[in-house]
Amino acid sequence: MPFRLVKKLAAPIALLVLVTGFFALSDRSVSAQETSASSIKVMESSIVSEFPEGYRIKVAAEGNSEIKQIAVRMRIGQRTREVYEYMGDEGGEAAGGRGRTLELTPGKSVRAELFRWTNSTSNYIPPGTIITYNFDVEDVDGNVHKTEPEQFVYTDVRYEWDEVTDGLVSVAYHGPVEKRARDVLDTAKRTIDLISPIYGAVHEDPIRISMYNNAAELVDAYPPRYGAIGHGVFVSGQAHTQEGLVMIEAGGRDALGTTSHEITHIIIHRATFNPRAQNMPSWLNEGLAEFGNLHATVGYDLALEFAVQNDRVLPIMFMRGQPSKGEDIIIFYGQARSVVRWLFRTFGRDKLTEFMSYLKRGNSLDRAFTRAYGGDRIAITNMWREEIGAMPYEPPSSERVRPTPVPQRTLGLYSLTPQAGTQTVGSGQTEEPTTTPEAEPTPTPEPTPESLAMAPPAEPEKADEDEEVAPAPGSGCFAPAQSAGVLDLTGVAVVAGLAFLGVRRRVWTFRP
């Protein structure tokens, strides 16, 4: 009996010994790898802003074996894709425009460097962005040491910055303007608390605001060759949704309105972001942002009245971008805000929240409108036009217009003598050219009061066809520039111009 018991237990015991030995060897292997990786040490590292050109990263590392490669992994703001760059010898020759030196010389003690350029449209990073980074250091034996993530704020080094913070929201400012910064912070917080539930946004990442004191400071911090400047408007603020950052000019009279508008762009992005969905059209993005503006001005309303009275209402629901003319941009914003306000007032808050959720799921604009409001863009736009007293929108015909064919000349045989079915070729002699007599110049009569009174009115010049411009990086908030043309508001019996009336603010009250 004992022999049988031992025989039965022999196989399980042997299996247990094998498994125990395997895990022991595995533990030793893992322990050896950890020991090898731990033999690589990062002695020091630094990252320094050189805005607007870029930022410089340096790292020094040592190991028991030669270190052959150092890379830095970066997450810019709240972008979904990371940046992975290899570093080269400190002070080495730069490779192209990427800032990386040509190579890293292997050694047991190395110093590496990377300069990352940001002063271009494609590589631009707004000042105030949080950059999360860590290093991957690899030696010739294949051991890799990964450092813990750290954070760096890419600041505008032209100024010395202070910050005020409330929860996830921070405002960076410079100079003796702390009170203004706190007003901006309070406006941002109230906008987030009020608008986020309506749009269905959830905030887990921080929101930063870089506050500049005047227009000149702000323009110098914008991306190179920023396309929105020069259309008769000044961009008084810009939201960088993927970085969770807003840039504003705090010296203007509408600074709080700009803050509220741009913060709402961040809310919209977080409420509807879907990497597989189509980009939200500009009119809807700006309309939702201006709807969330707690310090809205009457300028956009006046521009809309002007457009209705003069039959200049734009088909914004079918526009890819924004118009190029300064006054049309103001009309564009006025229409966009009016549409969203009308949707909210007519159908209620829940329908607007539902509409936003359909966009987040990747529905097309027409499908989102149909599912939430029961009609496509044509139906919705004509309901809104009827509300404001504008002419109905008639979409262009989908039929292709073909050109009228021009009959071609029938070619026949050539002949030197007239014959049936042929074309006669004339002689090769050159005839004397016929001179055209010049007409005697008729003297222009001197204008008289009678002739001026009877003269027909001059035909107005036809305006150039309006073009649409693609949005520049980020989302800009437009304000009339000093050189912008003034809208003719006589049709709506407005005595003062938009520049004067823009001073009067009114707070938009939401009714949940």
Secondary structure, 3 states (H helix, E strand, C coil): CHHHHHHHHHHHHHHHHHHHHHHHHHHHHHHHHHHHHHCCEEEEEEEEEECCCEEEEEEEEEEEEEEEEEEEEEEECCCCCCEEEECEECCCCECCCCCEECCCCCEEEEEEEEEEECCCCCCCCCCCEEEEEEEEEEECCCCEEECCCEEEEECCCCCCCEEEEECCEEEEECCCCHHHHHHHHHHHHHHHHHHHHHHCCCCCCCEEEEEECCHHHHHHHCCCCCCCCCCCEEEEEEEECCCCEEEEECCCCCHHHHHHHHHHHHHHHHHHCCCCCCCCCHHHHHHHHHHCCCCCECHHHHHHHHHHHCCCCCCHHHCCCEECCHHHHHHHHHHHHHHHHHHHHHHCHHHHHHHHHHHHCCCCHHHHHHHHHCCCHHHHHHHHHHHHCCCCCCCCCCCCCCCCCCCCCCCCEEECCCCCCEEECCCCCCCCCCCCCCCCCCCCCCCCHHHHHHCCCCCCCCCCCCCEECCCCCEEEEEECCCCCCCCCHHHCCCCCHHHHCCCECCCCCCC
